[in-house]
Amino acid sequence: MTRHILFTSFLLLSLSACGGDDSASDAAMAGESPAADASTAPPASDAPVGPISSRGEVVPGGGGGAGGPAGGLNFDLPAGWQSEQPSSSMRMAQASIPGPGGPGQLTVFYFGPGGGGGVEANIERWIGQMEVAAGTQPAQETFDANGYRVTVIDVKGTLLPSTMGTGPETPQPDSRLLGAVVEGPGGPWFFKATGPEATLAAERDAFLSMLRSVRGQ
């Protein structure tokens, strides 16, 4: 059974205002390495289930998003992925991704309308967070989903320590990064999954299905 994740524009814009107007800073935050804070995140059993706001709080009566503020975004979290309370104020949503290689992590970022940098800048930043595996190339695709434009990057290789101090402390070989920029009313939104190659290879289709489920409130 899928679970519905709800973004509330008012809360998201409030967070964006707290972060300042520097678009370069926003872009750097969009490229945060999510694996770094996994150890500080609450265990999945304590995490909110179902629709959550940008603060990780359960939305009473949420699910369809009907009547929500214009510019919000809903999406369906894949079955088996465990919603977590975001471990950083920069994260709008967070989830653990189970799999045969060990857990991966999904993080979603939003910095207000037009914030967080452009599509290509974020694609290049995500590619730069990986040492691309020999014999492979980052794979990029774009598709439309319910009035939103989604650009996806898929990179295999070694996840590198982050220059922001938010990534792994040591290089993580046999990793994979799936990133997506979702453009639409009130956007863009940034989705990023990192984890062991064996796990994200098995969950890649679920990641894409989640992106195809994005829709307005």
C-alpha positions as CSV (number, residue, x, y, z in Angstrom):
1,M,0.0,0.0,0.0
2,T,1.4,3.4,-1.0
3,R,1.3,6.3,1.5
4,H,0.6,9.9,0.5
5,I,3.1,12.6,1.3
6,L,1.8,16.2,1.5
7,F,3.8,19.4,1.3
8,T,2.2,22.5,2.8
9,S,3.3,25.6,0.9
10,F,3.0,28.0,3.8
11,L,5.4,25.9,6.0
12,L,7.7,25.4,3.1
13,L,7.9,29.1,2.3
14,S,8.5,29.9,6.0
15,L,11.5,27.6,5.9
16,S,12.8,29.2,2.8
17,A,12.5,32.6,4.3
18,C,14.6,31.4,7.3
19,G,17.3,30.3,4.9
20,G,17.8,33.7,3.2
21,D,17.8,34.8,-0.4
22,D,21.2,33.6,-1.6
23,S,20.4,31.3,-4.6
24,A,23.9,29.9,-4.5
25,S,23.4,28.9,-0.9
26,D,20.1,27.3,-1.9
27,A,21.7,25.4,-4.7
28,A,24.3,24.0,-2.3
29,M,21.6,22.9,0.1
30,A,19.8,21.1,-2.8
31,G,23.0,19.1,-3.3
32,E,23.3,18.1,0.4
33,S,24.5,14.4,0.8
34,P,21.6,12.8,2.6
35,A,23.4,9.7,3.8
36,A,25.4,11.9,6.3
37,D,22.5,12.4,8.8
38,A,21.1,8.9,8.7
39,S,22.7,8.1,12.0
40,T,20.9,11.0,13.7
41,A,17.5,10.3,12.2
42,P,14.8,8.8,14.5
43,P,14.3,5.1,14.0
44,A,11.7,4.1,11.5
45,S,9.3,2.8,14.2
46,D,9.1,6.2,15.7
47,A,8.5,8.0,12.4
48,P,5.3,9.6,11.3
49,V,3.2,7.5,8.9
50,G,1.3,8.8,5.9
51,P,0.8,12.5,4.9
52,I,3.5,14.7,6.6
53,S,4.2,18.4,6.5
54,S,7.5,20.0,5.8
55,R,8.3,19.7,9.5
56,G,7.7,16.0,9.5
57,E,4.5,16.3,11.4
58,V,1.5,14.2,10.6
59,V,-1.2,16.2,8.7
60,P,-4.6,15.5,10.3
61,G,-7.0,14.2,7.8
62,G,-4.4,14.5,5.0
63,G,-4.1,12.3,2.0
64,G,-5.7,13.8,-1.0
65,G,-4.4,17.3,-0.4
66,A,-7.7,18.8,-1.5
67,G,-8.2,22.4,-0.4
68,G,-4.5,22.9,0.3
69,P,-2.6,26.1,-0.6
70,A,-1.8,26.6,-4.3
71,G,1.7,25.4,-5.2
72,G,1.9,22.5,-2.8
73,L,3.0,19.0,-4.0
74,N,1.7,15.5,-3.2
75,F,3.4,12.2,-4.0
76,D,3.1,8.6,-3.1
77,L,5.9,7.1,-1.0
78,P,6.7,3.5,-2.3
79,A,5.5,0.6,-0.3
80,G,8.1,-0.6,2.2
81,W,9.9,2.8,2.4
82,Q,9.8,4.1,5.9
83,S,8.9,7.8,6.4
84,E,11.1,9.5,8.9
85,Q,11.0,12.9,10.6
86,P,13.5,15.1,8.7
87,S,16.9,15.3,10.5
88,S,17.6,18.7,9.1
89,S,15.6,21.9,8.7
90,M,16.7,21.9,5.1
91,R,14.8,18.7,4.4
92,M,11.1,18.7,3.5
93,A,10.7,15.0,3.7
94,Q,12.9,12.0,4.5
95,A,12.6,8.2,4.2
96,S,14.6,5.0,4.7
97,I,14.8,2.7,1.7
98,P,15.2,-1.0,2.5
99,G,17.0,-3.4,0.2
100,P,19.4,-6.3,-0.1
101,G,22.5,-4.1,0.0
102,G,21.6,-2.3,3.2
103,P,19.4,0.8,3.7
104,G,19.4,3.8,1.4
105,Q,17.9,7.2,2.1
106,L,15.5,9.5,0.3
107,T,15.5,13.2,1.0
108,V,13.4,16.0,-0.5
109,F,14.3,19.7,-0.5
110,Y,12.3,22.8,-1.3
111,F,13.6,26.4,-1.1
112,G,10.6,28.4,-2.3
113,P,9.5,29.3,-5.8
114,G,12.5,29.4,-8.1
115,G,14.9,28.6,-5.3
116,G,17.6,26.0,-5.1
117,G,19.3,26.5,-8.5
118,G,18.5,25.4,-12.0
119,V,18.1,21.8,-13.3
120,E,21.5,21.4,-15.0
121,A,23.3,23.0,-12.1
122,N,21.8,20.5,-9.7
123,I,22.4,17.6,-12.1
124,E,26.1,18.5,-12.4
125,R,26.3,18.9,-8.6
126,W,24.9,15.5,-8.0
127,I,27.2,13.9,-10.5
128,G,30.1,15.6,-8.8
129,Q,29.2,14.0,-5.5
130,M,30.1,10.6,-7.1
131,E,33.2,9.1,-8.5
132,V,31.5,7.5,-11.5
133,A,32.2,3.8,-11.9
134,A,34.5,2.8,-14.7
135,G,32.6,1.7,-17.8
136,T,29.4,3.6,-16.8
137,Q,27.9,7.0,-17.6
138,P,25.4,9.0,-15.6
139,A,22.0,8.4,-17.2
140,Q,19.6,11.3,-17.5
141,E,15.9,11.3,-18.5
142,T,13.0,13.8,-18.5
143,F,9.3,13.1,-18.5
144,D,6.0,14.9,-17.7
145,A,3.8,13.8,-14.8
146,N,0.5,15.4,-14.0
147,G,1.5,18.9,-15.2
148,Y,5.0,18.7,-13.7
149,R,8.3,18.4,-15.6
150,V,10.6,15.8,-14.0
151,T,14.4,15.5,-14.8
152,V,16.1,12.5,-13.4
153,I,19.8,11.6,-13.0
154,D,21.1,8.1,-12.2
155,V,24.8,7.7,-11.2
156,K,26.7,4.6,-10.2
157,G,30.0,4.6,-8.4
158,T,31.6,5.8,-5.2
159,L,29.7,8.3,-3.1
160,L,32.3,10.9,-2.0
161,P,32.7,12.8,1.3
162,S,30.8,16.1,1.0
163,T,32.7,19.5,1.1
164,M,29.8,20.8,3.2
165,G,30.5,18.3,5.9
166,T,27.1,16.6,5.4
167,G,28.2,13.6,3.4
168,P,29.9,10.4,4.4
169,E,33.2,10.7,6.2
170,T,34.8,8.3,3.9
171,P,34.2,7.3,0.3
172,Q,31.4,4.7,-0.1
173,P,32.1,2.4,-3.0
174,D,29.4,0.4,-4.8
175,S,26.9,3.2,-4.3
176,R,24.2,4.8,-6.4
177,L,22.6,8.2,-6.5
178,L,19.2,8.9,-8.0
179,G,18.3,12.6,-8.2
180,A,15.4,14.4,-9.6
181,V,14.3,18.0,-10.1
182,V,10.5,18.5,-10.2
183,E,9.4,21.7,-11.9
184,G,5.9,23.0,-11.6
185,P,3.7,25.5,-9.9
186,G,5.5,26.8,-6.8
187,G,8.6,24.6,-7.6
188,P,11.2,23.4,-8.1
189,W,11.4,20.4,-5.7
190,F,14.5,18.3,-5.3
191,F,14.3,14.5,-4.7
192,K,17.5,12.6,-3.9
193,A,18.1,9.0,-3.0
194,T,21.5,7.5,-2.1
195,G,22.6,4.1,-0.9
196,P,24.2,0.8,-1.8
197,E,24.0,-0.1,-5.5
198,A,22.3,-3.4,-4.8
199,T,19.5,-1.6,-2.9
200,L,18.9,1.3,-5.3
201,A,19.1,-0.9,-8.3
202,A,16.2,-2.9,-6.9
203,E,14.2,0.3,-5.9
204,R,14.9,2.4,-9.0
205,D,11.5,1.6,-10.6
206,A,9.9,2.5,-7.3
207,F,11.7,5.8,-7.3
208,L,10.5,6.6,-10.8
209,S,6.9,5.5,-9.9
210,M,7.0,7.9,-7.0
211,L,8.1,10.7,-9.3
212,R,5.3,9.9,-11.7
213,S,2.8,10.2,-8.9
214,V,3.7,13.9,-8.1
215,R,0.6,16.1,-8.3
216,G,-0.7,19.4,-7.0
217,Q,-2.8,19.7,-3.9
